[in-house]
Amino acid sequence: MLTDKPYVIINPTLEYIGEEMMELMDDCMSFPNLLVRVRRYRHCILRYRDENWVSQEKRMDDDMSELIQHEYDHLDGILATMRAIDNKSFVMKK
């Protein structure tokens, strides 16, 4: 993950905080030019080990929460297309 500085994330786990969800148009390098409307948790806690094998914990909100959920799904072989809200949730970029 590259934000304000690079992070190494080893053996991540996610805990969702509350039940508040957000809907957004997700895109992915796995399917260029396709946007998919998905529902994600607005808040989560990411627990992982860093490159020194030290346990870390970060609270993720809004955009960062969505990003980490998207990437975490990939670890389980889940693509955004599989999280589509319905069959009208697909839009091609121009």
Secondary structure, 3 states (H helix, E strand, C coil): CECCCECCCEEEEEEECCCCEEEEEEECCCCCCEEEEEEEECEEEEEEECCCCCEEEEEEEHHHHHHHHHHHHHHCCCCHHHHECCCCCEEECC
